[in-house]
């Protein structure tokens, strides 16, 4: 499992060596000691101008935006998704609209977002929500539609209201599926987070990468990319483990299908 | 499994060779690449390529020049710095900060123009520079706009500590100015013209207040140029033939400017409007006079100090002198043993003398 990673590192080291032997100041593929120094500087030494530890400051700023955006999108996705999947009237009214909404490329309507929500934190969070919520709505609606209709019919026969069915039959079965949708959306959420920070920001992981790109400081950009990748993998792994522990019946059901 | 591993290993070998490739090697060659991006002072390259003027001059010197348009200015400089291109269009500040600091010795072959009002600081509902204090200023950080802001603050005895800079993409500057929480921007044309047309927008400082400091260059890899003077001659020849047509007060000149305007998303009137705030050096002799004047050394000193203060001359750079900048009279600003940026009036002089 580790072999491809090792080979990638070796390929990088060789490429870096070739370029640095030709130009010791080359910025494109810095050597490992240079990368190490940059990590030291960004993560463990206060910045000369502001006195902040830049990597941590950027990480906190980005994770705030990401978590609020993802939380709101998940809430919207679950509520609208269950309503569309369960209630025929809502389905008829909303499903086409959501399908169309999901197809609008959020980055193409950026000026509208800016003028409506300003250039602050709100616009960045809205971009993330706009980027992933429609997908989650559609996904949850489809998953609700997949529930055996016998369950619904039986509940109705026993006199359950729509609210009861949503709360007692559908939602408990949706939790692990919401986690699935969340895992699939996280990559996209990161994409929109970084795009938002590239456009207007004072801190954040994407802000730093796009700022330093202006003078090709790959010694800082590469560790930032590795850090973002690590965080994303960590979240994905945590969600997966949480799903298995909290909803063991779901994992069993999935493997027996 | 073994076969997959082998395949993967060979893929990775290819990758490392690709990564390592692209370093400019000292040698005589016949194929060259110029990267340019959309900006009022560089539009002539695109037009000269379309009209076959570049090819004509390349043929004259028995070489081939590939003229490539970039939509992203910074990416074009990064590609040049990484070795993918032999020449690039860039400002004096960005040449020093990116290729020169990155160890790629670069020569300013053609000094095309300087910004004479094209870059500006605009406030919403305020008319004086003093009002900047305490505001958020939206600009592309570490760009010439940022430099302009630093210079503007100096003139009123303030510094960047008195305000907050918000990094904002140039592509979104116009939309940004329309949002309520944005009260001050520093940017360049054609954005300046668009923003000034909005209600409440006031220009409080522009590059005509610091004339000759934001210079638009066509820069070439020094090694490539010294091994292949033909490349420099062909570029200078094509450029000044284009300049002569562009500057002429004839239908042909207007047609050329209209085409350049259309290529940059506007029309003849819009392009002429931008040219009015751009001090173009149509005649090579004027460019030579500008490049050989002592002012350019003063300008580069201000520029390198700006870059040094922001850590852009390299982390751990001991002083502003770390990178040497050479001028046509042979003087060097900074480390003489590490000259990475050179102003060269030789090729522009050849154009002025008609000896190309």
HADDOCK unambig.tbl for C-alpha pairs under 7 A between the chains (distance, minus, plus):
assign (segid A and resid 7 and name CA) (segid B and resid 9 and name CA) 6.66 0.50 0.50
assign (segid A and resid 7 and name CA) (segid B and resid 12 and name CA) 6.61 0.50 0.50
assign (segid A and resid 8 and name CA) (segid B and resid 12 and name CA) 6.43 0.50 0.50
assign (segid A and resid 11 and name CA) (segid B and resid 12 and name CA) 5.65 0.50 0.50
assign (segid A and resid 11 and name CA) (segid B and resid 13 and name CA) 6.19 0.50 0.50
assign (segid A and resid 11 and name CA) (segid B and resid 15 and name CA) 6.54 0.50 0.50
assign (segid A and resid 11 and name CA) (segid B and resid 16 and name CA) 4.60 0.50 0.50
assign (segid A and resid 12 and name CA) (segid B and resid 16 and name CA) 6.00 0.50 0.50
assign (segid A and resid 14 and name CA) (segid B and resid 16 and name CA) 5.89 0.50 0.50
assign (segid A and resid 15 and name CA) (segid B and resid 16 and name CA) 4.45 0.50 0.50
assign (segid A and resid 15 and name CA) (segid B and resid 17 and name CA) 6.12 0.50 0.50
assign (segid A and resid 15 and name CA) (segid B and resid 19 and name CA) 5.13 0.50 0.50
assign (segid A and resid 15 and name CA) (segid B and resid 20 and name CA) 4.29 0.50 0.50
assign (segid A and resid 16 and name CA) (segid B and resid 20 and name CA) 6.48 0.50 0.50
assign (segid A and resid 18 and name CA) (segid B and resid 20 and name CA) 5.22 0.50 0.50
assign (segid A and resid 19 and name CA) (segid B and resid 20 and name CA) 5.28 0.50 0.50
assign (segid A and resid 19 and name CA) (segid B and resid 23 and name CA) 6.58 0.50 0.50
assign (segid A and resid 23 and name CA) (segid B and resid 103 and name CA) 6.44 0.50 0.50
assign (segid A and resid 25 and name CA) (segid B and resid 102 and name CA) 5.26 0.50 0.50
assign (segid A and resid 25 and name CA) (segid B and resid 103 and name CA) 4.70 0.50 0.50
assign (segid A and resid 26 and name CA) (segid B and resid 102 and name CA) 5.41 0.50 0.50
assign (segid A and resid 26 and name CA) (segid B and resid 103 and name CA) 6.06 0.50 0.50
assign (segid A and resid 27 and name CA) (segid B and resid 102 and name CA) 5.67 0.50 0.50
assign (segid A and resid 28 and name CA) (segid B and resid 82 and name CA) 6.37 0.50 0.50
assign (segid A and resid 111 and name CA) (segid B and resid 172 and name CA) 6.89 0.50 0.50
assign (segid A and resid 111 and name CA) (segid B and resid 175 and name CA) 5.24 0.50 0.50
assign (segid A and resid 114 and name CA) (segid B and resid 175 and name CA) 6.49 0.50 0.50
assign (segid A and resid 114 and name CA) (segid B and resid 176 and name CA) 6.36 0.50 0.50
assign (segid A and resid 114 and name CA) (segid B and resid 179 and name CA) 6.32 0.50 0.50
assign (segid A and resid 115 and name CA) (segid B and resid 175 and name CA) 6.33 0.50 0.50
assign (segid A and resid 115 and name CA) (segid B and resid 176 and name CA) 6.99 0.50 0.50
assign (segid A and resid 115 and name CA) (segid B and resid 178 and name CA) 6.07 0.50 0.50
assign (segid A and resid 115 and name CA) (segid B and resid 179 and name CA) 4.61 0.50 0.50
assign (segid A and resid 118 and name CA) (segid B and resid 179 and name CA) 5.07 0.50 0.50
assign (segid A and resid 118 and name CA) (segid B and resid 180 and name CA) 6.31 0.50 0.50
assign (segid A and resid 118 and name CA) (segid B and resid 181 and name CA) 6.15 0.50 0.50
assign (segid A and resid 119 and name CA) (segid B and resid 176 and name CA) 6.65 0.50 0.50
assign (segid A and resid 119 and name CA) (segid B and resid 179 and name CA) 6.96 0.50 0.50
assign (segid A and resid 119 and name CA) (segid B and resid 181 and name CA) 6.92 0.50 0.50
assign (segid A and resid 198 and name CA) (segid B and resid 169 and name CA) 6.97 0.50 0.50
assign (segid A and resid 199 and name CA) (segid B and resid 168 and name CA) 5.18 0.50 0.50
assign (segid A and resid 199 and name CA) (segid B and resid 169 and name CA) 4.74 0.50 0.50
assign (segid A and resid 200 and name CA) (segid B and resid 166 and name CA) 6.58 0.50 0.50
assign (segid A and resid 200 and name CA) (segid B and resid 167 and name CA) 5.30 0.50 0.50
assign (segid A and resid 200 and name CA) (segid B and resid 168 and name CA) 4.09 0.50 0.50
assign (segid A and resid 200 and name CA) (segid B and resid 169 and name CA) 6.37 0.50 0.50
assign (segid A and resid 201 and name CA) (segid B and resid 166 and name CA) 5.78 0.50 0.50
assign (segid A and resid 201 and name CA) (segid B and resid 167 and name CA) 5.49 0.50 0.50
assign (segid A and resid 201 and name CA) (segid B and resid 168 and name CA) 6.75 0.50 0.50
assign (segid A and resid 202 and name CA) (segid B and resid 166 and name CA) 5.37 0.50 0.50
assign (segid A and resid 202 and name CA) (segid B and resid 167 and name CA) 6.20 0.50 0.50
assign (segid A and resid 211 and name CA) (segid B and resid 141 and name CA) 6.93 0.50 0.50
assign (segid A and resid 214 and name CA) (segid B and resid 74 and name CA) 6.13 0.50 0.50
assign (segid A and resid 215 and name CA) (segid B and resid 97 and name CA) 6.43 0.50 0.50
assign (segid A and resid 215 and name CA) (segid B and resid 98 and name CA) 5.02 0.50 0.50
assign (segid A and resid 216 and name CA) (segid B and resid 78 and name CA) 6.47 0.50 0.50
assign (segid A and resid 216 and name CA) (segid B and resid 98 and name CA) 6.79 0.50 0.50
